[in-house]
Amino acid sequence: MAEILSHTESVCPECLARIPAKRVTEGGDTYLVKTCPLHGEFQTVIWRGEPRITSWTRPKIPSFPKNPATEVRDGCPFDCGLCGEHRQHTCSVLLEVTQRCDLNCPICFADSGETGLKDWTLQEIAAWFERLLAMGGPYNLQLSGGEPCLRDDLPEIIRLGRSYGFQFFQLNTNGLRLARDPEYLAQLKAAGLSTVFLQFDGTNDAIYNRIRGRGLLVQKMAAIANCIEMDVGVVLVPTLIPGVNTENIGDIIRLALAQMPTVRGVHFQPISYFGRYPEQPSDSSRITLPEVIQAIEIQMNGLVSSRAFCPPGCENALCSFHANFVLMPDGSLQPISRHEQESCGCKPLIAAEGAARARAFVAANWVSPKPAKDLRIVDGPSLGEWDVFLERKRTHTFCLSAMAFQDAWTLDLERLRDCCIHVASPDERLVPFCAYNLTNQKGHSLYRKTNGNHSA
């Protein structure tokens, strides 16, 4: 029997009009159900299985922008900038420094290489650094695209950002240039690169042929090897597609563990459908966050327990999960996070504090660990296995996380207003990630300049 859990708002996948929506649970699964007066009803699965959605959500006290950049006129999602009704501070800003790309993936947020947009100049990027400081920065920065490594001056961009006080630079990359050009990677590190967010969809080329259009495993492993050589931290980023690589989740994690401590974790991104989709994607073509958690537990054969996975403290609880571990010398994973899977009666989180903690966690744990000689040593009696754990916690922390991006069928405006990952738009606005990439079924976008034939 269907039960209405709560009400929210969404958009029509055909016309993008804002419409009422409700979260409806039936048979243990939760759906976003909405009706457009012109285009009818849409129902899409958003949560399947354990942990239950009612045990996952948690109360939060909003933190609104102190200096909103745009006025509220048409309402969410049409006034992004950020507007005064956005409920979360910025945690991470994505700078798309180029729209060019050296791949032509069928799966792509940005429809890269087809926009015709010119690369931002150093002067335009400097203006963004100044703008972000005025908006409350410095924030963690993601250098993205397109493929950012197509810019020869990327090291100069990092040095420029550091001169403005930005300390954390994440490189979102397919890794092709890092694989073939270790000198370029050395220049990035010398400039102050913090971590590499490496597109990594699986452990065999059959997967890459399906998702990226060509075999890429050799290049991916070469990029990791060069990061090991240069002592640059890496997070593996698989796009998960049912029937393509969802049975490879455990193998991806085992490969990541074998490359520690350079590889700091795996960040899964269940596929979202942006671009032209004349027919609504089926529920069988989606994988939800609890299904990813269960797949990890099953495919890791007991090495990882689902109890270690927690809701986020920064973005909306329905957007992501994380679990933190220490890899011990015997190959076991000692969890250092735990979620009590009962209805949360906990004290509400303050959104701004969650954003600050998220920035600090990423900056501390996604980078390559410092060598022991760089740390202050405290003499004292040995604590046996506890000493081993503390040392491994310093060098071998490992994070499993996921982010469920929203498309026109799954967009929940309550979640969108809680977004803390914001894109620096060419029109000088900060736009929540899912709003920036949102398209209707024909591929028409609210914010991104694109030809509208992409998904991720």
C-alpha positions as CSV (number, residue, x, y, z in Angstrom):
1,M,0.0,0.0,0.0
2,A,1.4,3.4,-1.0
3,E,2.1,5.9,1.7
4,I,2.8,9.6,1.2
5,L,6.0,10.4,3.3
6,S,6.2,14.1,2.5
7,H,5.6,16.9,0.0
8,T,8.1,19.0,-1.9
9,E,8.3,20.6,-5.4
10,S,9.9,19.6,-8.6
11,V,9.8,20.4,-12.3
12,C,8.1,19.0,-15.3
13,P,10.6,17.0,-17.4
14,E,9.0,18.3,-20.6
15,C,8.5,22.0,-19.9
16,L,10.5,22.5,-16.7
17,A,7.6,24.3,-15.0
18,R,7.7,24.2,-11.3
19,I,5.1,21.7,-10.0
20,P,4.1,20.1,-6.7
21,A,5.6,16.7,-5.9
22,K,5.4,14.1,-3.2
23,R,7.6,11.4,-1.9
24,V,5.6,8.2,-1.9
25,T,6.8,4.8,-0.4
26,E,5.4,1.5,-1.7
27,G,6.8,-1.9,-1.0
28,G,9.9,-0.6,0.6
29,D,10.8,1.7,-2.4
30,T,10.3,5.5,-2.5
31,Y,9.2,7.4,-5.6
32,L,9.0,11.1,-6.5
33,V,5.5,11.5,-7.9
34,K,4.5,14.7,-9.7
35,T,1.8,16.0,-12.1
36,C,2.2,18.7,-14.7
37,P,-1.2,20.3,-15.8
38,L,0.0,20.1,-19.4
39,H,2.1,16.9,-19.6
40,G,0.6,14.6,-17.1
41,E,2.0,12.5,-14.2
42,F,5.6,11.4,-13.7
43,Q,6.8,8.8,-11.2
44,T,10.5,7.9,-10.7
45,V,12.2,5.8,-8.1
46,I,14.6,7.7,-5.8
47,W,15.3,5.2,-2.9
48,R,15.2,1.4,-3.0
49,G,15.9,-0.9,-0.1
50,E,17.9,-0.6,3.2
51,P,18.7,1.6,5.0
52,R,15.1,2.9,5.0
53,I,14.6,6.5,3.8
54,T,13.0,7.3,7.2
55,S,16.1,6.3,9.1
56,W,18.4,8.3,6.7
57,T,16.9,11.8,6.8
58,R,18.0,14.1,9.6
59,P,16.9,17.6,10.7
60,K,19.0,20.6,9.7
61,I,18.9,24.3,10.5
62,P,19.3,26.2,7.2
63,S,22.1,28.8,6.7
64,F,21.1,31.4,4.1
65,P,23.6,33.4,2.0
66,K,24.6,36.6,3.9
67,N,25.0,38.5,0.6
68,P,22.6,37.0,-2.0
69,A,23.8,37.6,-5.5
70,T,20.4,37.3,-7.2
71,E,16.8,38.4,-6.2
72,V,14.0,35.9,-5.7
73,R,11.6,36.6,-8.6
74,D,10.5,33.4,-10.2
75,G,11.4,31.0,-7.4
76,C,13.6,27.9,-7.3
77,P,15.2,26.7,-9.6
78,F,15.0,29.9,-11.7
79,D,16.8,32.5,-9.6
80,C,20.1,30.8,-8.9
81,G,23.0,33.0,-8.2
82,L,22.9,32.2,-5.1
83,C,19.5,33.6,-4.2
84,G,18.4,34.5,-0.7
85,E,16.3,31.4,-0.3
86,H,19.2,29.0,-0.8
87,R,19.6,27.0,2.4
88,Q,23.3,26.0,2.4
89,H,26.6,27.8,2.2
90,T,29.1,27.0,-0.5
91,C,31.4,24.1,0.3
92,S,33.0,23.5,-3.1
93,V,33.1,25.6,-6.3
94,L,33.5,24.0,-9.7
95,L,35.4,26.1,-12.2
96,E,35.0,24.8,-15.8
97,V,38.2,26.2,-17.1
98,T,37.6,24.7,-20.6
99,Q,34.8,23.1,-22.5
100,R,37.3,21.2,-24.8
101,C,37.8,17.5,-24.3
102,D,40.0,14.7,-25.7
103,L,37.2,12.1,-25.3
104,N,33.8,12.0,-26.8
105,C,32.0,10.0,-24.1
106,P,28.4,9.0,-24.6
107,I,28.1,9.7,-20.8
108,C,29.0,13.3,-20.0
109,F,27.6,16.1,-17.7
110,A,29.0,18.9,-19.9
111,D,28.4,17.7,-23.5
112,S,32.1,18.6,-23.7
113,G,33.8,19.6,-26.9
114,E,30.5,20.7,-28.6
115,T,29.7,24.0,-27.0
116,G,31.9,26.3,-29.0
117,L,32.6,28.3,-25.8
118,K,36.1,29.7,-25.5
119,D,38.4,28.9,-22.6
120,W,38.3,31.4,-19.7
121,T,41.3,33.7,-19.8
122,L,43.6,34.1,-16.8
123,Q,42.1,37.5,-16.2
124,E,38.5,36.1,-16.2
125,I,39.6,33.4,-13.8
126,A,41.3,36.0,-11.5
127,A,38.0,37.9,-11.5
128,W,36.3,34.7,-10.3
129,F,38.8,34.3,-7.5
130,E,38.0,37.9,-6.4
131,R,34.3,37.3,-6.8
132,L,34.4,34.1,-4.6
133,L,36.3,35.9,-1.9
134,A,33.6,38.6,-1.9
135,M,31.0,35.8,-1.7
136,G,32.5,34.4,1.5
137,G,35.4,32.3,0.3
138,P,38.0,31.0,0.1
139,Y,36.3,27.7,-0.8
140,N,37.6,24.3,-1.9
141,L,38.0,24.5,-5.7
142,Q,37.4,21.9,-8.4
143,L,39.1,22.5,-11.7
144,S,36.9,20.9,-14.3
145,G,35.6,21.1,-17.8
146,G,35.6,19.6,-20.4
147,E,39.0,18.2,-19.7
148,P,41.0,20.8,-17.7
149,C,44.4,19.1,-18.6
150,L,44.0,20.4,-22.1
151,R,45.1,23.8,-20.7
152,D,48.8,24.1,-20.6
153,D,48.5,26.9,-18.2
154,L,46.6,24.9,-15.5
155,P,49.6,25.1,-13.1
156,E,49.5,28.9,-13.5
157,I,45.8,28.9,-12.7
158,I,46.6,27.0,-9.4
159,R,49.4,29.3,-8.5
160,L,47.1,32.3,-9.2
161,G,44.4,30.8,-7.0
162,R,46.8,30.2,-4.2
163,S,48.0,33.8,-4.4
164,Y,44.4,34.8,-3.6
165,G,44.3,32.5,-0.6
166,F,42.6,29.4,-2.0
167,Q,44.3,26.3,-0.5
168,F,42.5,23.2,-1.9
169,F,42.6,22.4,-5.6
170,Q,40.9,19.3,-6.9
171,L,41.5,18.3,-10.5
172,N,38.5,16.6,-12.1
173,T,40.1,14.6,-15.0
174,N,39.9,11.6,-17.3
175,G,43.6,11.1,-16.6
176,L,44.8,10.8,-20.2
177,R,47.3,13.6,-20.0
178,L,48.5,12.6,-16.5
179,A,49.1,9.1,-17.9
180,R,51.3,10.2,-20.8
181,D,52.9,13.4,-19.4
182,P,54.4,13.0,-15.9
183,E,56.2,16.3,-16.2
184,Y,52.9,18.1,-16.5
185,L,51.7,16.3,-13.3
186,A,54.9,17.4,-11.6
187,Q,54.2,21.0,-12.6
188,L,50.7,20.7,-11.2
189,K,52.0,19.4,-7.9
190,A,54.6,22.1,-7.7
191,A,52.0,24.7,-8.3
192,G,49.9,23.4,-5.4
193,L,47.5,20.7,-6.7
194,S,45.8,19.0,-3.8
195,T,44.2,15.9,-5.2
196,V,43.2,14.2,-8.5
197,F,39.5,13.2,-8.9
198,L,40.0,10.5,-11.5
199,Q,37.2,9.3,-13.8
200,F,37.4,5.5,-13.2
201,D,34.4,3.5,-14.3
202,G,35.7,-0.1,-13.9
203,T,38.5,-2.6,-13.9
204,N,38.1,-3.9,-17.5
205,D,37.9,-2.4,-20.9
206,A,34.5,-3.8,-21.8
207,I,33.2,-1.2,-19.3
208,Y,35.1,1.7,-20.8
209,N,34.0,0.7,-24.3
210,R,30.4,1.0,-23.2
211,I,30.7,4.2,-21.2
212,R,33.6,6.1,-22.8
213,G,33.6,4.7,-26.3
214,R,37.1,3.1,-26.1
215,G,39.3,1.0,-23.9
216,L,41.0,3.2,-21.3
217,L,42.2,0.9,-18.4
218,V,45.9,1.1,-19.3
219,Q,45.8,4.9,-19.3
220,K,43.9,5.0,-16.0
221,M,46.4,2.7,-14.3
222,A,49.3,4.8,-15.8
223,A,47.8,7.9,-14.4
224,I,47.5,6.3,-10.9
225,A,51.1,5.1,-11.2
226,N,52.3,8.6,-12.0
227,C,50.4,10.0,-9.1
228,I,52.1,7.4,-6.9
229,E,55.5,8.5,-8.2
230,M,54.7,12.2,-7.7
231,D,53.0,11.6,-4.3
232,V,49.6,13.2,-5.4
233,G,46.4,11.8,-3.7
234,V,43.8,10.3,-5.9
235,V,40.1,9.6,-5.5
236,L,38.5,7.2,-8.1
237,V,35.2,8.3,-9.5
238,P,33.0,5.7,-11.2
239,T,29.8,6.6,-13.0
240,L,27.5,3.6,-12.1
241,I,25.2,2.3,-14.8
242,P,22.9,-0.8,-14.1
243,G,23.9,-3.6,-16.4
244,V,27.2,-2.1,-17.3
245,N,29.4,-1.8,-14.2
246,T,27.3,-2.2,-11.1
247,E,28.6,-5.7,-10.7
248,N,32.2,-4.3,-10.8
249,I,31.8,-2.2,-7.6
250,G,33.7,-4.6,-5.4
251,D,36.5,-5.0,-7.8
252,I,36.9,-1.2,-8.1
253,I,37.2,-0.9,-4.4
254,R,39.7,-3.7,-4.2
255,L,41.8,-2.1,-6.9
256,A,41.7,1.2,-5.0
257,L,42.8,-0.5,-1.7
258,A,45.7,-2.1,-3.6
259,Q,46.9,1.4,-4.6
260,M,46.8,2.9,-1.1
261,P,47.9,5.2,0.4
262,T,48.0,7.3,-2.8
263,V,44.4,6.3,-3.7
264,R,42.4,7.9,-0.9
265,G,39.0,6.5,-1.7
266,V,36.2,5.8,-4.2
267,H,33.4,8.3,-5.0
268,F,30.5,6.7,-6.8
269,Q,28.2,8.7,-9.0
270,P,24.9,6.8,-9.9
271,I,23.9,7.8,-13.4
272,S,21.6,10.7,-13.9
273,Y,19.9,11.5,-17.2
274,F,20.7,15.0,-18.6
275,G,20.1,15.8,-22.2
276,R,17.7,14.5,-24.9
277,Y,15.6,11.6,-23.6
278,P,12.3,11.5,-25.6
279,E,11.2,8.6,-23.4
280,Q,11.4,8.7,-19.6
281,P,14.4,6.5,-18.4
282,S,13.0,3.4,-16.7
283,D,13.5,2.7,-13.0
284,S,15.6,-0.4,-14.0
285,S,18.1,2.0,-15.6
286,R,18.7,3.7,-12.2
287,I,20.6,2.7,-9.1
288,T,19.8,4.5,-5.9
289,L,22.1,5.2,-2.9
290,P,20.9,2.4,-0.7
291,E,21.4,0.0,-3.5
292,V,25.0,1.1,-3.9
293,I,25.5,0.6,-0.2
294,Q,24.1,-2.9,-0.4
295,A,26.2,-3.7,-3.5
296,I,29.3,-2.6,-1.6
297,E,28.6,-4.8,1.4
298,I,27.7,-7.9,-0.8
299,Q,30.6,-7.5,-3.3
300,M,33.2,-6.9,-0.5
301,N,32.3,-10.2,1.1
302,G,32.1,-9.0,4.6
303,L,35.1,-6.6,4.5
304,V,32.7,-3.6,4.6
305,S,29.5,-3.4,6.6
306,S,26.5,-1.2,5.6
307,R,26.4,0.1,9.2
308,A,29.5,2.2,8.4
309,F,27.6,4.4,5.9
310,C,26.3,7.7,7.1
311,P,24.2,10.6,5.7
312,P,26.0,13.8,4.8
313,G,26.4,16.7,7.2
314,C,26.6,19.3,4.4
315,E,24.2,18.6,1.5
316,N,20.7,17.2,1.8
317,A,20.6,13.7,3.4
318,L,19.0,12.2,0.2
319,C,21.9,13.4,-1.9
320,S,24.9,11.3,-0.7
321,F,26.5,8.9,1.7
322,H,30.0,8.4,3.1
323,A,31.9,5.8,5.1
324,N,35.4,6.2,6.5
325,F,37.8,3.4,7.3
326,V,41.4,2.7,8.2
327,L,43.2,0.0,6.2
328,M,45.0,-2.2,8.7
329,P,48.3,-4.1,7.9
330,D,46.3,-7.4,7.7
331,G,44.1,-6.1,5.0
332,S,41.1,-5.5,7.2
333,L,39.1,-2.3,7.1
334,Q,38.5,-0.7,10.5
335,P,35.4,1.5,10.3
336,I,35.6,4.9,11.9
337,S,32.0,6.0,11.0
338,R,28.7,4.4,11.9
339,H,25.0,5.2,11.3
340,E,22.4,4.1,13.7
341,Q,19.6,3.0,11.3
342,E,16.7,4.1,13.3
343,S,14.6,7.2,13.1
344,C,16.9,10.0,14.0
345,G,16.0,11.9,17.2
346,C,19.3,13.7,17.1
347,K,19.9,17.4,17.6
348,P,19.4,19.3,14.3
349,L,22.6,20.1,12.3
350,I,23.5,23.7,11.5
351,A,24.0,23.8,7.7
352,A,26.9,26.2,7.8
353,E,28.8,24.0,10.3
354,G,28.2,21.0,8.0
355,A,29.6,22.8,5.1
356,A,32.7,23.8,7.1
357,R,33.3,20.3,8.3
358,A,32.9,18.9,4.8
359,R,35.5,21.3,3.4
360,A,37.9,20.4,6.2
361,F,37.4,16.7,5.8
362,V,38.0,16.7,2.0
363,A,41.1,18.9,2.4
364,A,42.5,16.6,5.1
365,N,41.6,13.2,3.7
366,W,41.7,13.4,-0.1
367,V,45.3,14.5,-0.2
368,S,48.4,12.3,-0.1
369,P,49.4,11.7,3.6
370,K,52.4,13.7,4.9
371,P,55.5,11.7,5.7
372,A,56.2,11.0,9.4
373,K,59.2,13.3,9.4
374,D,56.8,16.3,8.8
375,L,54.8,15.5,11.9
376,R,55.5,16.3,15.6
377,I,56.4,13.1,17.4
378,V,55.3,12.6,21.0
379,D,57.4,10.2,23.0
380,G,55.7,7.8,25.3
381,P,55.1,4.2,26.2
382,S,53.9,1.9,23.4
383,L,50.2,1.2,23.3
384,G,50.6,-1.9,21.1
385,E,47.8,-2.4,18.5
386,W,46.4,1.1,19.4
387,D,49.7,2.6,18.2
388,V,49.4,0.7,15.0
389,F,45.8,1.9,14.5
390,L,46.8,5.6,15.1
391,E,49.7,5.4,12.7
392,R,47.5,3.7,10.0
393,K,44.8,6.3,10.6
394,R,47.4,9.0,9.7
395,T,48.5,7.3,6.5
396,H,45.8,4.8,5.4
397,T,42.4,6.4,5.9
398,F,40.0,5.3,3.1
399,C,36.7,6.9,2.2
400,L,33.8,5.3,0.3
401,S,31.2,7.9,-0.8
402,A,28.6,8.6,-3.4
403,M,26.6,11.5,-4.8
404,A,23.2,11.1,-6.4
405,F,22.9,14.0,-8.8
406,Q,19.3,15.0,-9.8
407,D,17.8,15.1,-13.3
408,A,14.5,16.4,-14.5
409,W,12.7,13.3,-13.3
410,T,14.3,13.1,-9.9
411,L,14.8,16.9,-9.1
412,D,13.6,17.7,-5.6
413,L,13.7,21.4,-5.0
414,E,14.1,20.9,-1.2
415,R,17.3,18.9,-2.0
416,L,18.4,21.6,-4.5
417,R,18.1,24.4,-2.0
418,D,20.4,22.4,0.3
419,C,23.1,22.0,-2.4
420,C,26.7,23.0,-1.3
421,I,28.5,22.2,-4.7
422,H,28.2,25.2,-6.8
423,V,29.3,25.9,-10.4
424,A,30.9,29.2,-11.4
425,S,28.7,30.2,-14.4
426,P,30.0,32.3,-17.3
427,D,27.4,34.9,-16.4
428,E,29.1,35.5,-13.0
429,R,26.6,33.5,-10.9
430,L,27.1,30.6,-8.5
431,V,24.6,27.9,-9.5
432,P,23.9,24.6,-7.6
433,F,25.4,21.7,-9.6
434,C,22.1,20.0,-10.4
435,A,20.4,23.2,-11.5
436,Y,23.3,24.1,-13.7
437,N,23.2,20.7,-15.5
438,L,19.4,20.4,-15.6
439,T,17.8,19.9,-18.9
440,N,14.3,18.9,-20.1
441,Q,13.6,15.8,-22.2
442,K,14.6,17.7,-25.4
443,G,18.0,18.7,-23.9
444,H,17.1,22.4,-23.3
445,S,19.0,23.8,-20.3
446,L,18.2,26.4,-17.7
447,Y,21.8,27.5,-17.2
448,R,24.4,25.5,-19.1
449,K,25.1,26.5,-22.7
450,T,25.0,23.1,-24.4
451,N,23.7,21.2,-27.4
452,G,21.8,19.0,-25.1
453,N,22.7,15.4,-25.8
454,H,24.5,14.0,-22.8
455,S,24.0,12.1,-19.5
456,A,26.1,11.2,-16.5
